[in-house]
Amino acid sequence: MSSHTHRTLLEQMQEQGYSRRDFLKFCAWISAMIGVESTGVVSVVRALESKPRPPVVWFHFQECTCCSESFLRSSHPIVADIVLDRISLDYTETLQAAAGHQAEQALHDTMQKYRGEYIMTVEGSVPTKDGGVYCTIGGRTALDIVKEAAEGAKAIICWGSCASNGCIQAAKPNPTGATPIHKIIKDKPIINVPGCPPIGEVMAGVIVHVLAFDRLPQLDGLGRPKAFYSKRVHDSCYRRPFYDAGLFVETWDDENARKGYCLYKVGCRGPMTYNACGIMRWNCGVSYPIQSGHGCIGCSEAAFWDNGPFYRHLAAFPGFGIETTADNIGTAAGIATLGGMAAHAISTNIRKRKLIATTDGGVPKKGGDE
Amino acid sequence: MAIVRSKPMQQIYVWELPVRIYHWINFVCIVVLAATGYLVGSPVALKSTAEASNQYWFGTIRFVHFTCAYVFLFNFLFRLYWGFAGNEFASWKNFIPHNRAQWKELADVLRIDILQTRQEPLHSMGHNALAGVTYFMMFLAFAFQVVTGFGMYAAMSTSWFPQLFAWIVPLMGGDFAVRQWHHMMMWFFIIVGVIHIHLVFYHDYVEGRGTTSSMVGGWKFIDVERVIERIHSEVGPRKKKSKSD
């Protein structure tokens, strides 16, 4: 597999039977996806037709492979066919032809031959408890593999919420100590592409950006590409006018749900979730959760699994059980306060009566008050 | 027969006009912020037949919340400044117990006014030590609400100002956690606010020194003896301090 790596993407595409015209269409499409201005398309074309593609190794750890599935279903065939399936990957457990020792050999060769050049992509979190025994490949722990591979990597792309923030397996009590990559590797450039899974086009856009421009896309404070994660799902939601108008679905089967009102009160996480679902949508732009009548569950946000229940606006308050919200606690504390105040007021009145009783001619008498 | 308390009292100008203005702006802001904030968290169900394009009440509530937040912040910043520029009752020193007398007063207030296990009267001029500490905690809560609130607001604003607070979101692990704590803190204000009003009434009810009206006119009544005592105790250590500075 690694013998392919000195060719350009164009050469590899032509080998697969694509024309130059197909190649240019792909470049224009992906440029639009990653938000490059129209003049930048030229740079994408130049890069992909002249620069040898850097080798990519793609790891799978604690995950469900939904990221790979999402990538394969990206709306442009070339993404799956060229970028992922045939050419781009020097190592990926789920798709490569090699198996067992051959596969490990391919990985080893790439890591040695292209030390400091290869792009490491990771799907899945890494278990750190009990010496990392909860995920091993070829007899080695994921933790070992990540550390070794990261050492020679040029950059790391973390696919999905697992690699970016731990996702479901890191939910409390996190029995395996599932840990996102950025908490293990500190000395390499890391791109987080969260989502469960991330949108296929977003994944394609990120990887093409890295391949074409040879540098990381602009990232936000959480290491996510700004092109796709700078706005909340809420900001591009087509139901947003209902939100501003204060028209909400109250229960799942009410008239308002039928009218397609805002899902805020039935727990939609759109206002707290940074993702491009409202713009790119899913399955070739067919729909996305809110459009299908279900609130966003915030799958690209850290700890989304612990911020439940999904169908309520306010989360359960940490440490108080699943049915207890901040408002319940506040109300209880408020009632306790009122009780304390009532007791205080009674005590004050007793004291004042004594004070009045003992005040005579202006000088309070000693005694009777203690 | 009339009951007379005839200890000689004197009027002291305790709360300067800027402090009073701050107090009432702050009061209005907190009430509005809590009310709109609560509605943002739990919007009321509106049974309206009007088209979405004809109404904007939820947007308006959010707008009021955000606008009020700016007023609240600058009012708060002004008060911090006045903690250094204002008179001795407005000084920051009232809020952070830093000497033995303040700790003693704090314990006395707890015993006499709150738990009512002792009966002698306690006459603080400005904030008593316990109130001072409580307001200091409240200032911390103000700062927390400002940072978390503007941090969340940063994502929906193109203005540079909220962006200064955007760092809190990754620090707390995402918008969800930030919103949760911002919401929880609202209850702190409600509870502290209720206790505050209760205790103001309490002091006026028992001591009759004009605690309630002092935030309108600035004047409080105090025993003449206490005034003299206080002047003596304050002038002494202060002179010493200025020498050592």
Contacts between the chains, C-beta under 8 A, distances in Angstrom:
chain1	res1	chain2	res2	distance
A	221	B	166	6.8
A	221	B	167	6.6
A	221	B	169	7.0
A	221	B	170	4.1
A	222	B	170	4.9
A	222	B	174	7.9
A	231	B	155	7.6
A	232	B	155	6.0
A	232	B	156	7.8
A	232	B	175	7.6
A	235	B	155	7.8
A	235	B	156	6.9
A	241	B	52	4.7
A	241	B	53	6.9
A	242	B	52	5.2
A	243	B	58	6.3
A	243	B	59	8.0
A	244	B	52	7.8
A	244	B	56	5.6
A	244	B	58	5.7
A	244	B	59	3.7
A	245	B	52	4.0
A	245	B	53	7.6
A	245	B	54	7.8
A	245	B	55	4.4
A	245	B	56	6.1
A	245	B	57	7.1
A	245	B	58	6.5
A	245	B	59	7.4
A	246	B	43	5.8
A	246	B	44	7.9
A	246	B	46	5.2
A	246	B	55	6.6
A	246	B	56	8.0
A	246	B	57	4.6
A	246	B	58	3.4
A	246	B	59	7.9
A	246	B	61	7.8
A	247	B	46	6.5
A	247	B	48	7.2
A	247	B	52	5.7
A	247	B	55	7.6
A	248	B	43	6.1
A	248	B	45	7.0
A	248	B	46	7.9
A	250	B	45	5.3
A	264	B	43	7.2
A	265	B	42	7.7
A	265	B	43	6.5
A	265	B	45	8.0
A	269	B	176	7.3
A	271	B	175	7.4
A	272	B	174	6.8
A	272	B	175	3.7
A	272	B	176	4.8
A	272	B	179	6.3
A	273	B	175	7.6
A	274	B	155	7.7
A	274	B	175	7.8
A	298	B	176	6.7
A	301	B	174	4.7
A	301	B	175	7.2
A	301	B	176	6.0
A	302	B	173	5.0
A	302	B	174	4.9
A	303	B	173	6.1
A	303	B	174	6.9
A	303	B	176	7.2
A	303	B	177	7.3
A	304	B	176	7.4
A	307	B	176	4.8
A	307	B	177	7.8
A	307	B	180	7.9
A	313	B	41	6.9
A	313	B	42	7.0
A	314	B	41	6.6
A	314	B	42	7.8
A	314	B	180	7.6
A	314	B	183	7.0
A	315	B	176	6.9
A	315	B	180	5.8
A	317	B	180	7.6
A	317	B	184	7.4
A	326	B	180	6.5
A	326	B	183	5.1
A	326	B	184	4.5
A	326	B	187	6.8
A	327	B	41	7.6
A	327	B	42	7.4
A	327	B	183	7.9
A	327	B	187	7.8
A	329	B	184	7.5
A	329	B	187	7.1
A	330	B	184	7.2
A	330	B	186	7.3
A	330	B	187	3.0
A	330	B	190	6.9
A	330	B	191	7.7
A	333	B	187	6.4
A	333	B	191	5.8
A	334	B	187	7.1
A	334	B	190	6.4
A	334	B	191	5.9
A	334	B	194	7.4
A	337	B	191	5.1
A	337	B	194	6.0
A	337	B	195	6.3
A	338	B	194	7.4
A	341	B	194	7.3
A	341	B	195	7.0
A	341	B	198	4.9
A	344	B	114	7.3
A	344	B	116	7.5
A	344	B	198	7.3
A	344	B	202	7.1
A	345	B	198	7.6
A	345	B	202	7.6
A	347	B	116	4.8
A	348	B	116	7.2
A	348	B	202	5.8
A	348	B	205	6.5
A	348	B	206	6.2
A	351	B	116	6.3
A	351	B	119	6.7
A	351	B	206	6.9
A	352	B	205	6.8
A	352	B	206	5.9
A	354	B	119	7.9
A	355	B	206	7.4
A	356	B	3	5.7
A	359	B	3	5.4
A	359	B	4	7.4
A	359	B	5	5.9
A	361	B	4	6.6
A	361	B	6	7.4
A	362	B	4	4.8
A	362	B	5	5.8
A	362	B	6	2.9
A	362	B	7	7.1
A	363	B	6	7.5
A	364	B	5	7.7
A	369	B	119	4.6
A	370	B	119	5.9
